[in-house]
């Protein structure tokens, strides 16, 4: 596999939601069975939306939401299992962080179940003081 041939795209209009749904079902235990119409709403309300492609195959995805100044959250970082451990996850997150709408943000958050050490290598720190949540579903 030629990692140099993987292209990253930050245009959400180029994203095929059926390919995204398949990627999430295959490689993201926390996002299995998301509905196409719900994915569309999430994508429409996120910026940046970054995808990684091996020719026409979607192999990676991440998105963020932000007020553009004070706070942002990175969501749904996923790399196809067949493409993991090649540096694509790092490049995906770095592409999100480098996007113009993330440049002035003071604090960037994310949640992860098993990948704390991966994100720590990217400069994130464990933050136990803001782990509150309201479940509505």
N, C-alpha and C positions, 0 to 999 in steps of 0.2 A: 504494500500500500504506500502510495506516494503522498506524504503529509503535505508537501508543498503544493499539491494540486487542490487542496481544500480551500474553498473561497468562503469568505465571511461577508454577510450582507446585513445592512442595518435599515433596509426598506421593508416595512411590514406588508406593503402591498404585494410584494413578491412571494409572500408566504402562503403555501398551500396548506389549508387547515386540516385536510384529510391526512397529509403527510405528517403534520405536527401531531395529530391525534395518534397515529400509528407509532411515532417515535416515543411519545409519552407512555403509551400502553406497553411498549417493549422495554423501555429503559428507565422508567420513573415510577416506582411502586406507589409513590404519593400522589400520582396524577392519573392513575388508571381510570378509564371509563369517563373521562371528561367529554361533555357533549360539544359538538361542532358549534352550535349557536352560542354556548357559553365561552368557548375559546375565542370566538369572534369578538365578543364584548370585552374580554380581558385584553386582547391584542389592540383593539381600537382605543382602549384607555391607558395604554402603556407606551412609554417612550424612554429609552430606545427599546426596540425589538430587534434582536440580533439572531441570525440563523447561520449555520455552517453547512456547506454543501460539498459533496463529492459528486461532481457532475450534476445529475438531477436528483440525487439521493440526499434527503435531509438527514444530517448526522449530528447536528447540535442545535441547541436553542437556549436562549435566555432573554429575559425582559426586565424592565424596571418601571417603577412608578415614582414620581417625585413632584415636589413643589418647585424644584429648580434652584432653590437657595439653601434651605435649612435641612431638609430630610429627603432621603430617597430609600427605596427598598428594592433589592434585586430579588427576582422571583424565577422559579421554574428553570434553573440551570440544569441542563441535561445533555449528555453525550451518548450517542448510540453505543451500546456495550461492545460492539465489534471495533469501535474507534477509541476506546478509552486507553489511558496510559500512553498517549502520544503527544501530550501537550496541548490538545485542542481545548480542554476545559479551561486551562489558564488563558489561552488566547481569546476564548469566548468571553470570559469575565473581564479581561483587560480591554476588549473591544467595547463592552458595555460601559466600563469606567471612563474610557477615553472619549465617549460621545459628547458632543457639545452641550447637550442638556444636563449632563452630569458634572460639568467642570466646576461650577460654583457651589456645589452642594457640600455643606459642612459635615454631615454625618450620613453614612450609607449603611443600611442594615440589611441583613439577610437571615433566613432561618435554614438550618440544616440538621438532619438527623444523624448522619454518620460521617460527614466529611469535614469536621472542624479543622483537622490538620491541613487539609488541602487549602482551605480559605486562610488559615493562619500564614501559610507560605506566601499568600498574596497581600498580606498586611492587615487582615481582619483580626480582631481580638475578641475573645469570648466576653460576652456582656450579660452577666446574670441579673443585672439590676432592672432590665426592661422586659422581662419575660412575662408579660401579662397578655391575656387574650380573652375575647368574648366570642363564644361559639353561638351561631344563630341557625344552625341547621342540623 
